[in-house]
Amino acid sequence: MILRLRDIGQKGDRGMSERRNGVVFIYEEKPQQCDFCSKIEELRPYGPNGECICFDCAMKDEATTEKMMGKKLFGDE
């Protein structure tokens, strides 16, 4: 199960996502510059080599994005 939550208050040491009891929590991030297209957007580290990319760039290669998402969120190989 994956839940997306709005970031409320201070993040502290929490990363952009975390797992608790088999549930993945994905938190909203502040906009940054995409490593591929340079747009200022919310990014995720799902580029082919772990680059931080925006949603539009992620959707250009959905298979790689899905693979990197699985690796980051669930430890898939």
OpenMM code with the backbone's topology and positions (N, CA, C; nanometers):
from openmm import Vec3, app, unit

residues = "MET ILE LEU ARG LEU ARG ASP ILE GLY GLN LYS GLY ASP ARG GLY MET SER GLU ARG ARG ASN GLY VAL VAL PHE ILE TYR GLU GLU LYS PRO GLN GLN CYS ASP PHE CYS SER LYS ILE GLU GLU LEU ARG PRO TYR GLY PRO ASN GLY GLU CYS ILE CYS PHE ASP CYS ALA MET LYS ASP GLU ALA THR THR GLU LYS MET MET GLY LYS LYS LEU PHE GLY ASP GLU".split()
positions = [
    Vec3(0.0848, -0.1173, 0.0000),
    Vec3(0.0000, 0.0000, 0.0000),
    Vec3(0.0892, 0.1233, 0.0000),
    Vec3(0.0561, 0.2237, -0.0825),
    Vec3(0.1303, 0.3494, -0.0886),
    Vec3(0.0335, 0.4633, -0.0590),
    Vec3(0.0699, 0.5475, 0.0352),
    Vec3(-0.0105, 0.6641, 0.0703),
    Vec3(0.0689, 0.7899, 0.0412),
    Vec3(0.0079, 0.8881, -0.0208),
    Vec3(0.0727, 1.0165, -0.0452),
    Vec3(0.0158, 1.1172, 0.0539),
    Vec3(0.1042, 1.1811, 0.1285),
    Vec3(0.0625, 1.2745, 0.2321),
    Vec3(0.1161, 1.4139, 0.2041),
    Vec3(0.0378, 1.5145, 0.2361),
    Vec3(0.0867, 1.6518, 0.2287),
    Vec3(0.1851, 1.6730, 0.3429),
    Vec3(0.2905, 1.7430, 0.3136),
    Vec3(0.3915, 1.7711, 0.4145),
    Vec3(0.3400, 1.8807, 0.5062),
    Vec3(0.3159, 1.8471, 0.6311),
    Vec3(0.2634, 1.9427, 0.7283),
    Vec3(0.3696, 1.9631, 0.8357),
    Vec3(0.4078, 2.0886, 0.8569),
    Vec3(0.5052, 2.1198, 0.9612),
    Vec3(0.6471, 2.0893, 0.9174),
    Vec3(0.7361, 2.0736, 1.0135),
    Vec3(0.8767, 2.0509, 0.9883),
    Vec3(0.9018, 1.9055, 0.9516),
    Vec3(0.9928, 1.8841, 0.8566),
    Vec3(1.0276, 1.7490, 0.8141),
    Vec3(1.1203, 1.6793, 0.9132),
    Vec3(1.2093, 1.7533, 0.9739),
    Vec3(1.3070, 1.6903, 1.0613),
    Vec3(1.3994, 1.6014, 0.9796),
    Vec3(1.4227, 1.4784, 1.0264),
    Vec3(1.5139, 1.3864, 0.9581),
    Vec3(1.4426, 1.2957, 0.8585),
    Vec3(1.3152, 1.3131, 0.8404),
    Vec3(1.2380, 1.2275, 0.7507),
    Vec3(1.2765, 1.2558, 0.6057),
    Vec3(1.2898, 1.1512, 0.5251),
    Vec3(1.3173, 1.1669, 0.3830),
    Vec3(1.1881, 1.1883, 0.3060),
    Vec3(1.1960, 1.1769, 0.1737),
    Vec3(1.0777, 1.1998, 0.0903),
    Vec3(0.9792, 1.0849, 0.0979),
    Vec3(1.0240, 0.9716, 0.1478),
    Vec3(0.9330, 0.8592, 0.1683),
    Vec3(0.9858, 0.7736, 0.2823),
    Vec3(0.8981, 0.6943, 0.3380),
    Vec3(0.9381, 0.6032, 0.4445),
    Vec3(0.8421, 0.4853, 0.4478),
    Vec3(0.8901, 0.3748, 0.5022),
    Vec3(0.8073, 0.2556, 0.5189),
    Vec3(0.7804, 0.2331, 0.6664),
    Vec3(0.6543, 0.2068, 0.6971),
    Vec3(0.6151, 0.1733, 0.8342),
    Vec3(0.5169, 0.0582, 0.8279),
    Vec3(0.5521, -0.0535, 0.8876),
    Vec3(0.4639, -0.1705, 0.8939),
    Vec3(0.4094, -0.2097, 0.7567),
    Vec3(0.4975, -0.2106, 0.6563),
    Vec3(0.4578, -0.2522, 0.5227),
    Vec3(0.3841, -0.1474, 0.4417),
    Vec3(0.3676, -0.0275, 0.4962),
    Vec3(0.2999, 0.0807, 0.4250),
    Vec3(0.4044, 0.1847, 0.3866),
    Vec3(0.4040, 0.2281, 0.2593),
    Vec3(0.4959, 0.3308, 0.2126),
    Vec3(0.4243, 0.4647, 0.2173),
    Vec3(0.4853, 0.5614, 0.2846),
    Vec3(0.4333, 0.6977, 0.2923),
    Vec3(0.5197, 0.7854, 0.2017),
    Vec3(0.4567, 0.8552, 0.1064),
    Vec3(0.5276, 0.9458, 0.0168),
    Vec3(0.4872, 1.0877, 0.0539),
    Vec3(0.5861, 1.1697, 0.0861),
    Vec3(0.5604, 1.3055, 0.1313),
    Vec3(0.5829, 1.4056, 0.0190),
    Vec3(0.5054, 1.5128, 0.0220),
    Vec3(0.5224, 1.6213, -0.0739),
    Vec3(0.6573, 1.6881, -0.0499),
    Vec3(0.7259, 1.7226, -0.1573),
    Vec3(0.8565, 1.7870, -0.1496),
    Vec3(0.8489, 1.9282, -0.2064),
    Vec3(0.9423, 2.0124, -0.1662),
    Vec3(0.9508, 2.1467, -0.2226),
    Vec3(1.0016, 2.1375, -0.3661),
    Vec3(0.9531, 2.2252, -0.4544),
    Vec3(0.9992, 2.2239, -0.5937),
    Vec3(1.1500, 2.2492, -0.6030),
    Vec3(1.2129, 2.1774, -0.6968),
    Vec3(1.3548, 2.1926, -0.7257),
    Vec3(1.3736, 2.1822, -0.8762),
    Vec3(1.4966, 2.1999, -0.9227),
    Vec3(1.5248, 2.1948, -1.0659),
    Vec3(1.5473, 2.0504, -1.1108),
    Vec3(1.4714, 2.0086, -1.2120),
    Vec3(1.4821, 1.8741, -1.2673),
    Vec3(1.6206, 1.8539, -1.3291),
    Vec3(1.6824, 1.7391, -1.3008),
    Vec3(1.8142, 1.7083, -1.3555),
    Vec3(1.8119, 1.6876, -1.5064),
    Vec3(1.6965, 1.6601, -1.5654),
    Vec3(1.6875, 1.6358, -1.7092),
    Vec3(1.6437, 1.7588, -1.7877),
    Vec3(1.5339, 1.8231, -1.7482),
    Vec3(1.4758, 1.9308, -1.8299),
    Vec3(1.4907, 2.0694, -1.7679),
    Vec3(1.5381, 2.0772, -1.6453),
    Vec3(1.5615, 2.2031, -1.5730),
    Vec3(1.4347, 2.2744, -1.5263),
    Vec3(1.3152, 2.2131, -1.5452),
    Vec3(1.1930, 2.2740, -1.4911),
    Vec3(1.1990, 2.2726, -1.3396),
    Vec3(1.1331, 2.3694, -1.2778),
    Vec3(1.1225, 2.3745, -1.1324),
    Vec3(0.9922, 2.3042, -1.0956),
    Vec3(1.0038, 2.1874, -1.0354),
    Vec3(0.8885, 2.1035, -1.0030),
    Vec3(0.9211, 2.0207, -0.8791),
    Vec3(0.8215, 1.9475, -0.8301),
    Vec3(0.8467, 1.8466, -0.7280),
    Vec3(0.9174, 1.7302, -0.7971),
    Vec3(1.0262, 1.6820, -0.7403),
    Vec3(1.1080, 1.5795, -0.8037),
    Vec3(1.1097, 1.4504, -0.7236),
    Vec3(1.1463, 1.3434, -0.7916),
    Vec3(1.1695, 1.2128, -0.7287),
    Vec3(1.2974, 1.1543, -0.7875),
    Vec3(1.3705, 1.0713, -0.7116),
    Vec3(1.4984, 1.0159, -0.7590),
    Vec3(1.4797, 0.8910, -0.8453),
    Vec3(1.4011, 0.9032, -0.9515),
    Vec3(1.3664, 0.7868, -1.0330),
    Vec3(1.4299, 0.7896, -1.1712),
    Vec3(1.5305, 0.8764, -1.1933),
    Vec3(1.6029, 0.8755, -1.3202),
    Vec3(1.6831, 0.7468, -1.3328),
    Vec3(1.7333, 0.7143, -1.4519),
    Vec3(1.8041, 0.5872, -1.4751),
    Vec3(1.9212, 0.5629, -1.3804),
    Vec3(1.9872, 0.6699, -1.3367),
    Vec3(2.1003, 0.6570, -1.2441),
    Vec3(2.0712, 0.7239, -1.1108),
    Vec3(1.9422, 0.7342, -1.0776),
    Vec3(1.9015, 0.7943, -0.9517),
    Vec3(1.8882, 0.9460, -0.9568),
    Vec3(1.8912, 1.0039, -1.0778),
    Vec3(1.8744, 1.1482, -1.0906),
    Vec3(1.7367, 1.1886, -1.0395),
    Vec3(1.7291, 1.3117, -0.9892),
    Vec3(1.6005, 1.3662, -0.9440),
    Vec3(1.5295, 1.4264, -1.0650),
    Vec3(1.4116, 1.3722, -1.0964),
    Vec3(1.3408, 1.4126, -1.2173),
    Vec3(1.1953, 1.4479, -1.1870),
    Vec3(1.1383, 1.5303, -1.2755),
    Vec3(0.9993, 1.5713, -1.2616),
    Vec3(0.9068, 1.4630, -1.3182),
    Vec3(0.7778, 1.4796, -1.2975),
    Vec3(0.6792, 1.3820, -1.3444),
    Vec3(0.6837, 1.3662, -1.4962),
    Vec3(0.6907, 1.4785, -1.5701),
    Vec3(0.6923, 1.4710, -1.7166),
    Vec3(0.8117, 1.3902, -1.7666),
    Vec3(0.9296, 1.4132, -1.7108),
    Vec3(1.0482, 1.3372, -1.7521),
    Vec3(1.0358, 1.1907, -1.7102),
    Vec3(0.9775, 1.1667, -1.5937),
    Vec3(0.9578, 1.0287, -1.5479),
    Vec3(0.8677, 0.9509, -1.6429),
    Vec3(0.7679, 1.0172, -1.6997),
    Vec3(0.6725, 0.9495, -1.7882),
    Vec3(0.7278, 0.9262, -1.9289),
    Vec3(0.8425, 0.9839, -1.9618),
    Vec3(0.9052, 0.9594, -2.0922),
    Vec3(0.9623, 0.8188, -2.1010),
    Vec3(0.9967, 0.7596, -1.9866),
    Vec3(1.0480, 0.6227, -1.9807),
    Vec3(0.9846, 0.5552, -1.8591),
    Vec3(0.8592, 0.5169, -1.8747),
    Vec3(0.7826, 0.4625, -1.7619),
    Vec3(0.8431, 0.3347, -1.7055),
    Vec3(0.9017, 0.2507, -1.7904),
    Vec3(0.9598, 0.1243, -1.7424),
    Vec3(1.0759, 0.1510, -1.6472),
    Vec3(1.1640, 0.2428, -1.6840),
    Vec3(1.2780, 0.2756, -1.5973),
    Vec3(1.2297, 0.3419, -1.4690),
    Vec3(1.1321, 0.4319, -1.4813),
    Vec3(1.0776, 0.4994, -1.3635),
    Vec3(1.0178, 0.3974, -1.2668),
    Vec3(0.9413, 0.3029, -1.3192),
    Vec3(0.8807, 0.1998, -1.2343),
    Vec3(0.9878, 0.1146, -1.1668),
    Vec3(1.0923, 0.0802, -1.2415),
    Vec3(1.2030, 0.0012, -1.1846),
    Vec3(1.2728, 0.0785, -1.0729),
    Vec3(1.3043, 0.2072, -1.0972),
    Vec3(1.3728, 0.2880, -0.9963),
    Vec3(1.2839, 0.3153, -0.8756),
    Vec3(1.1550, 0.3328, -0.8987),
    Vec3(1.0611, 0.3520, -0.7880),
    Vec3(1.0583, 0.2279, -0.6999),
    Vec3(1.0508, 0.1113, -0.7609),
    Vec3(1.0519, -0.0137, -0.6854),
    Vec3(1.1797, -0.0301, -0.6053),
    Vec3(1.2907, 0.0086, -0.6663),
    Vec3(1.4203, -0.0019, -0.5981),
    Vec3(1.4256, 0.0924, -0.4778),
    Vec3(1.3815, 0.2168, -0.4977),
    Vec3(1.3862, 0.3157, -0.3892),
    Vec3(1.2855, 0.2875, -0.2781),
    Vec3(1.1637, 0.2500, -0.3146),
    Vec3(1.0583, 0.2338, -0.2146),
    Vec3(1.0542, 0.0961, -0.1491),
    Vec3(1.0877, -0.0073, -0.2268),
    Vec3(1.0701, -0.1431, -0.1750),
    Vec3(1.1985, -0.2264, -0.1713),
    Vec3(1.3099, -0.1688, -0.2186),
    Vec3(1.4352, -0.2421, -0.2185),
    Vec3(1.4444, -0.3464, -0.3285),
    Vec3(1.3608, -0.3322, -0.4333),
    Vec3(1.3638, -0.4262, -0.5454),
    Vec3(1.5005, -0.4183, -0.6140),
    Vec3(1.5387, -0.5258, -0.6774),
    Vec3(1.6642, -0.5282, -0.7553),
    Vec3(1.6363, -0.5292, -0.9018),
] * unit.nanometer
topology = app.Topology()
chain = topology.addChain("A")
for resn in residues:
    res = topology.addResidue(resn, chain)
    for name in ("N", "CA", "C"):
        topology.addAtom(name, app.Element.getBySymbol(name[0]), res)
